[in-house]
Amino acid sequence: MKKFLSIVCAGVLAAALTACTAAPAASQSAPASSAASVQAQSAPALADGVYQASFSTDSSMFHANEACDGKGVLTVQNGQMSIYVTLAGKGIVNLFPGTAEDARKPGAEWLQPTLETVHYSDGTTDEANAFLIPVPYLDEEFDVALVGKKGTWYDHKVSVSDPQPLADDTAESEVPADGSYTVEAVLQGGSGKASVQSPARLTVENGAMTATVIWSSKNYDRMIVNGQEYTPTYENGLSCFTIPVSALGTPLPVQAETTAMSQPHMIDYTLTFSNPEAVQ
């Protein structure tokens, strides 16, 4: 019997994130440079925001998890689009936004998976890899290469279409009253080794929200949010950033640079803040 998620897998990402999201290491995540390796990008026809969108491929072995009904979560930030897609299983271990030939070249930055636990309505669970994929344009095919456990790269065509706004359907997207709060913080992306402290601190002042993000490492030396660069302070020896939050319950695309490797490496993540509780 075909299984379906008890929650809408991509409809409300705040819930789906715990069962659907992620990215890489020396080949970590989908950095901005990876997007440049795709075909020339045309400006998206969408306003910045979060959408549910159809994700189609040319292969029956490479597709969105059946519980997600062929859909993923499309984020548009500063005119750049990316889609977070949970696949059917764990057989695909890396993706590359381009051709298999380019993926095999030295220095190619592969997209890394997030291992998601998918919860089904019949009470069973399963694990599947999810990827954050740069989207150069809508309604037209573009190249995405994949590699499985045997290490062979294959060319594929994918397309993203029919985006439907999500944020307006989420009550959590409303800004709380001015004050101090704690919020659940969910980090998606990277190799899965990094994390952020949760709950995190949220401050609302004059209707504008900022969150204090404390990483699990001291090696993050800058973050980029909405095109703006932020530098850290340190709490208990860990990198700490105060960043703007545009909405609760929806993923916020961010970039964070780590110096833990042989040279600084910028990694793509999403951060989702939800369930605010006032600090007494």
VEXKE-143562 format. One record per residue (C-alpha): residue in one letter; residue number from 0; x, y, z. Coordinates in pm, 1 decimal. Layout:
N
ATOM  code  pos      east     north        up
ATOM     A  NUM         X         Y         Z
...
***
This chain:
280
ATOM  code  pos      east     north        up
ATOM     M    0       0.0       0.0       0.0
ATOM     K    1     132.9     341.6     -86.9
ATOM     K    2     228.2     533.9     226.7
ATOM     F    3     156.2     898.7     293.5
ATOM     L    4     292.1    1135.4     555.5
ATOM     S    5      59.2    1220.8     838.2
ATOM     I    6     172.6    1580.3     790.0
ATOM     V    7     194.3    1758.9     457.7
ATOM     C    8     558.2    1686.4     383.7
ATOM     A    9     635.8    2014.3     219.5
ATOM     G   10     326.3    2212.1     309.2
ATOM     V   11     438.5    2330.1     648.6
ATOM     L   12     814.6    2312.4     657.5
ATOM     A   13     839.7    2381.3    1027.2
ATOM     A   14     687.2    2040.3    1088.2
ATOM     A   15     844.0    1872.7     789.6
ATOM     L   16    1193.9    1990.2     877.6
ATOM     T   17    1217.2    1726.9    1148.5
ATOM     A   18    1137.7    1462.2     887.1
ATOM     C   19    1270.7    1615.5     563.6
ATOM     T   20    1605.7    1856.5     534.2
ATOM     A   21    2024.1    1937.2     458.0
ATOM     A   22    2394.6    1960.4     282.8
ATOM     P   23    2818.2    1906.6     265.1
ATOM     A   24    3190.1    1923.4     395.6
ATOM     A   25    3507.7    1934.8     181.6
ATOM     S   26    3233.6    1913.0     -72.0
ATOM     Q   27    2991.1    2090.1     153.4
ATOM     S   28    2648.4    2224.7      70.3
ATOM     A   29    2531.2    2422.4    -228.7
ATOM     P   30    2742.5    2738.4    -205.4
ATOM     A   31    2679.8    3036.8    -425.4
ATOM     S   32    2973.2    2933.4    -644.1
ATOM     S   33    2798.0    2606.0    -725.7
ATOM     A   34    2499.6    2790.8    -864.9
ATOM     A   35    2733.3    2969.7   -1102.1
ATOM     S   36    2830.9    2635.8   -1253.4
ATOM     V   37    2475.9    2580.4   -1371.6
ATOM     Q   38    2357.3    2722.2   -1701.9
ATOM     A   39    2320.8    3101.8   -1715.8
ATOM     Q   40    2043.8    3194.7   -1480.5
ATOM     S   41    1749.4    3408.7   -1571.8
ATOM     A   42    1579.8    3624.1   -1313.4
ATOM     P   43    1309.3    3434.6   -1126.2
ATOM     A   44     950.5    3543.1   -1176.2
ATOM     L   45     882.1    3504.9    -803.4
ATOM     A   46     901.0    3748.9    -518.0
ATOM     D   47    1127.4    3657.8    -226.4
ATOM     G   48     953.3    3406.6      -4.1
ATOM     V   49     887.1    3038.6      58.7
ATOM     Y   50     679.8    2821.3    -171.8
ATOM     Q   51     572.7    2464.0    -225.8
ATOM     A   52     670.6    2358.2    -579.3
ATOM     S   53     664.0    2051.6    -801.5
ATOM     F   54     998.2    1879.0    -856.9
ATOM     S   55    1018.6    1667.4   -1174.6
ATOM     T   56    1304.0    1455.7   -1310.9
ATOM     D   57    1378.4    1236.3   -1610.1
ATOM     S   58    1426.4     921.5   -1398.6
ATOM     S   59    1206.4     686.0   -1199.2
ATOM     M   60    1506.3     627.8    -969.7
ATOM     F   61    1560.8     996.7    -890.2
ATOM     H   62    1254.6    1178.1    -761.0
ATOM     A   63    1092.3    1334.5    -457.4
ATOM     N   64     977.0    1101.3    -182.1
ATOM     E   65     630.5     963.9    -260.1
ATOM     A   66     509.9    1099.2      74.5
ATOM     C   67     586.7    1448.8     -51.4
ATOM     D   68     366.8    1400.0    -357.5
ATOM     G   69     643.6    1505.0    -596.4
ATOM     K   70     699.6    1838.9    -426.5
ATOM     G   71     969.1    2029.3    -239.5
ATOM     V   72    1008.9    2359.4     -57.4
ATOM     L   73    1126.1    2640.5    -286.2
ATOM     T   74    1293.7    2941.9    -126.4
ATOM     V   75    1353.8    3269.5    -311.0
ATOM     Q   76    1603.1    3497.5    -138.1
ATOM     N   77    1748.1    3810.0    -302.5
ATOM     G   78    1634.6    3674.6    -637.6
ATOM     Q   79    1817.7    3343.0    -592.8
ATOM     M   80    1609.7    3024.4    -587.2
ATOM     S   81    1675.2    2688.8    -423.1
ATOM     I   82    1451.9    2389.6    -357.8
ATOM     Y   83    1474.9    2149.0     -65.5
ATOM     V   84    1375.9    1800.8    -177.9
ATOM     T   85    1353.8    1477.4      18.2
ATOM     L   86    1433.4    1184.2    -209.7
ATOM     A   87    1297.3     830.6    -207.8
ATOM     G   88    1579.2     676.9      -5.9
ATOM     K   89    1951.5     685.6      74.9
ATOM     G   90    2090.8     544.9    -249.9
ATOM     I   91    2184.1     887.1    -392.5
ATOM     V   92    2473.5    1018.0    -184.1
ATOM     N   93    2562.3    1344.3    -362.7
ATOM     L   94    2417.3    1580.3    -621.5
ATOM     F   95    2588.5    1842.2    -835.3
ATOM     P   96    2419.3    2144.8    -998.2
ATOM     G   97    2553.8    2081.1   -1346.5
ATOM     T   98    2679.2    1791.9   -1556.2
ATOM     A   99    2847.3    1469.2   -1450.0
ATOM     E  100    3158.4    1578.8   -1637.9
ATOM     D  101    3184.6    1896.0   -1430.8
ATOM     A  102    3108.7    1707.0   -1110.3
ATOM     R  103    3415.4    1489.3   -1164.7
ATOM     K  104    3651.8    1785.7   -1204.3
ATOM     P  105    3891.5    1870.9    -919.2
ATOM     G  106    3744.3    2126.6    -683.2
ATOM     A  107    3384.1    2058.5    -781.2
ATOM     E  108    3158.4    2136.4    -485.3
ATOM     W  109    2902.9    1862.2    -442.5
ATOM     L  110    2569.9    1900.3    -270.6
ATOM     Q  111    2563.8    1698.2      50.0
ATOM     P  112    2258.6    1521.5     191.1
ATOM     T  113    2067.6    1565.2     509.7
ATOM     L  114    1940.5    1236.5     647.2
ATOM     E  115    1571.1    1278.5     720.3
ATOM     T  116    1338.4    1054.2     916.7
ATOM     V  117    1005.4    1038.0     735.1
ATOM     H  118     698.7     962.0     946.5
ATOM     Y  119     407.6     788.2     776.2
ATOM     S  120      41.9     781.8     868.9
ATOM     D  121      52.5     407.0     930.8
ATOM     G  122     295.4     464.7    1217.8
ATOM     T  123     606.7     349.2    1034.7
ATOM     T  124     916.7     558.3     970.1
ATOM     D  125    1190.5     550.4     710.4
ATOM     E  126    1511.1     740.2     640.4
ATOM     A  127    1583.8     929.0     319.6
ATOM     N  128    1840.9    1176.7     190.8
ATOM     A  129    1732.7    1533.7     123.3
ATOM     F  130    1916.7    1802.9     -72.6
ATOM     L  131    1907.4    2181.0    -111.1
ATOM     I  132    1935.9    2232.6    -487.9
ATOM     P  133    2001.7    2567.0    -663.3
ATOM     V  134    1726.0    2647.5    -913.7
ATOM     P  135    1834.5    2866.8   -1208.3
ATOM     Y  136    1483.3    2908.8   -1349.5
ATOM     L  137    1130.0    2773.2   -1333.0
ATOM     D  138     932.5    2559.6   -1579.5
ATOM     E  139    1238.6    2455.3   -1781.5
ATOM     E  140    1475.2    2162.2   -1744.7
ATOM     F  141    1825.3    2213.4   -1603.8
ATOM     D  142    2118.5    1981.7   -1533.3
ATOM     V  143    2165.4    1801.3   -1202.4
ATOM     A  144    2416.7    1516.9   -1181.6
ATOM     L  145    2400.6    1245.6    -917.6
ATOM     V  146    2628.5     981.4    -772.5
ATOM     G  147    2530.6     668.3    -583.4
ATOM     K  148    2715.1     438.3    -349.3
ATOM     K  149    2918.4     286.5    -634.3
ATOM     G  150    3078.8     622.7    -712.0
ATOM     T  151    2961.7     667.7   -1071.8
ATOM     W  152    2823.2    1005.9   -1174.6
ATOM     Y  153    2514.0    1024.7   -1398.0
ATOM     D  154    2356.9    1314.2   -1588.9
ATOM     H  155    1992.6    1401.2   -1530.0
ATOM     K  156    1745.8    1674.2   -1614.7
ATOM     V  157    1515.2    1824.1   -1353.1
ATOM     S  158    1258.8    2101.1   -1350.4
ATOM     V  159    1074.0    2302.4   -1086.7
ATOM     S  160     724.2    2433.3   -1147.5
ATOM     D  161     389.6    2539.9   -1000.7
ATOM     P  162     516.0    2733.6    -694.6
ATOM     Q  163     249.1    2803.8    -433.2
ATOM     P  164     318.8    3043.5    -142.6
ATOM     L  165     359.4    2886.0     200.8
ATOM     A  166     431.6    3169.7     439.7
ATOM     D  167      87.7    3326.5     423.1
ATOM     D  168     -66.0    2993.4     526.2
ATOM     T  169     145.2    2967.9     839.5
ATOM     A  170       8.9    3136.7    1150.5
ATOM     E  171     358.9    3133.4    1296.2
ATOM     S  172     474.3    3377.9    1030.0
ATOM     E  173     309.6    3656.2    1232.9
ATOM     V  174     553.8    3870.6    1426.8
ATOM     P  175     511.2    3851.1    1806.0
ATOM     A  176     471.0    4165.2    2014.2
ATOM     D  177     784.8    4353.7    2107.6
ATOM     G  178     976.9    4168.2    2376.0
ATOM     S  179    1216.9    3881.0    2445.8
ATOM     Y  180    1141.2    3519.8    2357.9
ATOM     T  181    1292.0    3176.0    2327.1
ATOM     V  182    1235.5    2990.4    2000.0
ATOM     E  183    1308.4    2648.1    1863.2
ATOM     A  184    1597.0    2668.5    1615.6
ATOM     V  185    1640.4    2407.4    1341.7
ATOM     L  186    1954.6    2410.8    1125.7
ATOM     Q  187    1948.9    2237.1     787.9
ATOM     G  188    2242.9    2193.3     553.5
ATOM     G  189    2613.6    2128.3     572.7
ATOM     S  190    2763.8    1789.2     649.5
ATOM     G  191    2534.8    1736.5     947.1
ATOM     K  192    2822.8    1776.7    1192.1
ATOM     A  193    2742.5    2137.2    1283.9
ATOM     S  194    2446.0    2243.1    1493.8
ATOM     V  195    2305.7    2550.5    1664.6
ATOM     Q  196    2177.7    2580.8    2018.1
ATOM     S  197    1803.3    2539.4    2064.2
ATOM     P  198    1611.2    2706.9    2206.6
ATOM     A  199    1761.2    3030.2    2078.2
ATOM     R  200    1699.7    3386.7    2193.0
ATOM     L  201    1462.4    3599.8    1985.4
ATOM     T  202    1422.4    3973.1    2030.9
ATOM     V  203    1139.8    4175.6    1877.2
ATOM     E  204    1186.5    4552.2    1871.7
ATOM     N  205     962.4    4788.2    1676.2
ATOM     G  206     821.4    4484.9    1497.8
ATOM     A  207    1162.0    4366.0    1373.9
ATOM     M  208    1290.0    4024.2    1484.4
ATOM     T  209    1650.3    3924.4    1552.4
ATOM     A  210    1777.8    3587.2    1670.8
ATOM     T  211    2093.8    3498.1    1857.7
ATOM     V  212    2251.4    3198.8    1686.0
ATOM     I  213    2511.5    3007.4    1885.4
ATOM     W  214    2700.1    2747.5    1683.0
ATOM     S  215    2845.5    2421.2    1809.3
ATOM     S  216    3192.6    2540.3    1705.9
ATOM     K  217    3419.9    2841.1    1746.3
ATOM     N  218    3525.4    2815.8    1382.0
ATOM     Y  219    3246.3    3016.7    1218.0
ATOM     D  220    3389.2    3359.5    1142.7
ATOM     R  221    3110.1    3520.4     941.6
ATOM     M  222    2751.0    3474.0     827.0
ATOM     I  223    2564.1    3620.7     532.9
ATOM     V  224    2189.5    3680.4     565.1
ATOM     N  225    1986.5    3867.6     303.7
ATOM     G  226    2311.6    3975.8     139.9
ATOM     Q  227    2437.9    4136.4     462.7
ATOM     E  228    2755.6    4011.3     634.9
ATOM     Y  229    2761.5    3952.1    1011.7
ATOM     T  230    3062.3    3888.9    1235.8
ATOM     P  231    3059.8    3685.3    1555.7
ATOM     T  232    3094.7    3743.4    1922.3
ATOM     Y  233    3175.9    3441.0    2139.1
ATOM     E  234    2979.2    3274.4    2416.8
ATOM     N  235    3154.7    3001.8    2613.1
ATOM     G  236    3407.9    2981.3    2332.8
ATOM     L  237    3146.9    2927.0    2060.6
ATOM     S  238    3070.3    3146.3    1759.0
ATOM     C  239    2763.4    3360.1    1824.7
ATOM     F  240    2577.0    3577.8    1573.6
ATOM     T  241    2278.3    3811.4    1597.9
ATOM     I  242    2089.9    3796.5    1269.0
ATOM     P  243    1759.5    3930.7    1134.5
ATOM     V  244    1464.0    3692.4    1110.3
ATOM     S  245    1207.3    3766.3     841.2
ATOM     A  246     941.4    3514.0     950.0
ATOM     L  247     878.7    3239.1    1202.0
ATOM     G  248     807.0    2884.4    1094.2
ATOM     T  249     967.4    2923.6     750.8
ATOM     P  250    1327.3    2844.4     648.7
ATOM     L  251    1569.6    3136.6     633.4
ATOM     P  252    1853.3    3080.2     383.8
ATOM     V  253    2189.7    3176.0     533.7
ATOM     Q  254    2555.6    3123.2     455.3
ATOM     A  255    2818.9    3059.7     719.1
ATOM     E  256    3194.4    3047.5     670.6
ATOM     T  257    3395.3    2791.7     865.3
ATOM     T  258    3770.3    2799.4     916.4
ATOM     A  259    3782.3    2440.6    1043.3
ATOM     M  260    3911.9    2311.1     708.8
ATOM     S  261    4245.1    2374.0     537.6
ATOM     Q  262    4102.1    2698.5     400.4
ATOM     P  263    3785.2    2897.9     477.7
ATOM     H  264    3474.2    2742.8     327.5
ATOM     M  265    3134.2    2909.4     284.3
ATOM     I  266    2843.0    2671.6     341.0
ATOM     D  267    2473.8    2711.3     259.8
ATOM     Y  268    2223.7    2641.7     536.7
ATOM     T  269    1867.4    2718.6     629.1
ATOM     L  270    1757.8    2819.3     978.0
ATOM     T  271    1398.0    2786.1    1091.1
ATOM     F  272    1277.2    2954.6    1409.7
ATOM     S  273     943.5    2855.3    1558.9
ATOM     N  274     726.2    2825.0    1871.9
ATOM     P  275     813.6    3153.3    2044.7
ATOM     E  276     773.0    3162.7    2421.6
ATOM     A  277     793.3    3489.4    2608.5
ATOM     V  278    1077.6    3527.7    2855.3
ATOM     Q  279     936.2    3618.4    3194.3
***
